[in-house]
Amino acid sequence: MALKVELKPGEKIIIGDCVVTNHDQRTRLMIDGQAPILREKDILTPQRADTPAKRIYLAIQLMYTSKEPRTYHEHYFSLVRDITSAAPSVWPHIETINNHILTGEMYKALKDAKKLIAYEQELLEDAKRGTGLRRGSETDRKSA
């Protein structure tokens, strides 16, 4: 079944290892095949990967769009070790993401990495407010 994608004027999309930029009119594409596809709103650049969870998302994104995803595994698992040692309460998110990666479901891993980013943001906001730790974790550091 083909994927239907509508692009706004100037919007970009990654299809495989190509970046496609829409011209000046709204466009509808029907994409059939197995190439990785990412809309512009789901693409994270290295410059915007400014938190541990965003760097994990970027590593997964690189795995998803790469012909050799294993190239990024060592970097990904290094990032995972860092974030789980700083905030052990992220482990359920990491475990879900890891399972998707190990089963080759990279797009699902990206979707769950977005949930990790949202959770990280909650932790950071709680730390800024000084409201303490979330979800009963006594091991997360209060400062990020």
C-alpha positions as CSV (number, residue, x, y, z in Angstrom):
1,M,0.0,0.0,0.0
2,A,1.4,3.4,-1.0
3,L,2.0,6.2,1.5
4,K,0.2,9.5,0.6
5,V,2.2,12.6,1.6
6,E,1.1,16.2,1.1
7,L,3.8,18.8,1.1
8,K,3.4,22.5,1.7
9,P,5.3,24.9,-0.5
10,G,9.0,24.7,0.3
11,E,8.6,21.7,2.6
12,K,11.3,19.0,2.6
13,I,11.1,15.3,2.9
14,I,13.8,12.6,3.0
15,I,13.1,9.6,0.8
16,G,15.9,7.0,1.2
17,D,19.1,9.0,1.1
18,C,17.7,11.9,-1.0
19,V,16.2,15.2,0.2
20,V,13.3,16.2,-1.8
21,T,12.2,19.9,-1.6
22,N,8.7,20.9,-2.8
23,H,8.6,23.9,-5.0
24,D,6.0,26.7,-4.7
25,Q,2.7,24.8,-4.6
26,R,1.1,22.3,-2.4
27,T,2.0,18.8,-3.7
28,R,0.6,15.3,-3.1
29,L,3.0,12.4,-3.5
30,M,2.1,8.7,-3.5
31,I,5.2,6.7,-2.4
32,D,5.3,3.0,-2.8
33,G,8.3,1.0,-1.7
34,Q,10.6,0.3,1.3
35,A,12.8,3.4,1.4
36,P,13.0,5.3,4.7
37,I,10.8,8.4,4.7
38,L,11.0,11.4,7.0
39,R,9.0,14.6,6.8
40,E,10.7,17.9,7.6
41,K,9.0,18.2,10.9
42,D,10.5,14.8,12.0
43,I,14.0,15.6,10.8
44,L,16.5,16.6,13.6
45,T,19.7,18.4,12.6
46,P,22.9,18.0,14.6
47,Q,22.7,21.7,15.5
48,R,19.2,21.2,17.1
49,A,20.3,18.0,19.0
50,D,21.1,19.9,22.1
51,T,20.0,17.5,24.8
52,P,20.8,13.8,25.5
53,A,17.4,12.6,24.4
54,K,17.6,14.6,21.2
55,R,21.1,13.2,20.5
56,I,19.6,9.7,20.9
57,Y,16.8,10.7,18.4
58,L,19.5,11.9,16.0
59,A,21.4,8.6,16.3
60,I,18.2,6.6,15.5
61,Q,17.4,9.0,12.6
62,L,20.9,8.3,11.2
63,M,20.3,4.5,11.6
64,Y,16.9,4.8,10.0
65,T,18.2,6.6,6.9
66,S,21.5,4.7,6.6
67,K,22.1,1.7,4.4
68,E,24.4,0.5,7.2
69,P,22.5,1.2,10.4
70,R,25.0,-0.8,12.6
71,T,27.5,1.9,11.9
72,Y,25.7,4.1,14.4
73,H,25.0,1.4,17.1
74,E,28.2,2.1,19.2
75,H,27.4,5.8,19.3
76,Y,23.8,5.1,20.1
77,F,24.6,2.8,23.0
78,S,27.1,5.2,24.4
79,L,24.4,7.9,24.5
80,V,22.1,5.4,26.1
81,R,24.6,4.7,28.9
82,D,25.1,8.4,29.5
83,I,21.4,9.2,29.8
84,T,20.5,6.2,31.9
85,S,23.3,6.9,34.4
86,A,22.2,10.6,34.7
87,A,18.4,9.8,34.8
88,P,17.6,6.1,35.5
89,S,13.9,6.7,35.2
90,V,14.3,7.0,31.4
91,W,14.9,3.2,31.3
92,P,11.4,2.2,30.3
93,H,11.6,4.5,27.3
94,I,15.1,3.3,26.4
95,E,14.0,-0.4,26.7
96,T,11.1,0.2,24.2
97,I,13.4,2.0,21.8
98,N,16.0,-0.7,22.0
99,N,13.5,-3.4,21.3
100,H,12.4,-1.6,18.1
101,I,16.0,-1.2,17.0
102,L,16.8,-4.8,17.6
103,T,13.8,-5.9,15.6
104,G,14.5,-3.5,12.8
105,E,11.5,-1.3,13.4
106,M,13.5,2.0,13.1
107,Y,10.5,4.2,12.4
108,K,8.8,3.0,15.6
109,A,12.1,3.6,17.5
110,L,12.0,7.2,16.2
111,K,8.4,7.7,17.4
112,D,9.3,6.4,20.8
113,A,12.4,8.6,20.9
114,K,10.0,11.5,20.6
115,K,8.3,10.3,23.7
116,L,11.8,10.1,25.4
117,I,12.4,13.8,24.4
118,A,9.1,14.8,25.9
119,Y,9.8,12.9,29.1
120,E,13.3,14.5,29.3
121,Q,11.6,17.9,28.9
122,E,9.3,17.1,31.8
123,L,12.3,16.1,34.0
124,L,14.1,19.4,33.1
125,E,11.0,21.5,33.8
126,D,10.6,19.7,37.2
127,A,14.2,20.3,38.0
128,K,13.9,24.0,37.1
129,R,10.8,24.4,39.3
130,G,12.5,22.5,42.1
131,T,9.5,20.2,42.4
132,G,11.7,17.1,42.8
133,L,11.8,13.9,40.9
134,R,9.1,12.4,38.7
135,R,7.4,9.0,38.8
136,G,9.0,8.2,42.2
137,S,12.6,7.8,41.0
138,E,14.9,8.6,43.8
139,T,18.0,8.1,41.6
140,D,17.5,10.8,39.0
141,R,19.6,13.9,39.5
142,K,17.7,17.1,40.1
143,S,20.0,19.1,37.8
144,A,20.4,18.2,34.2
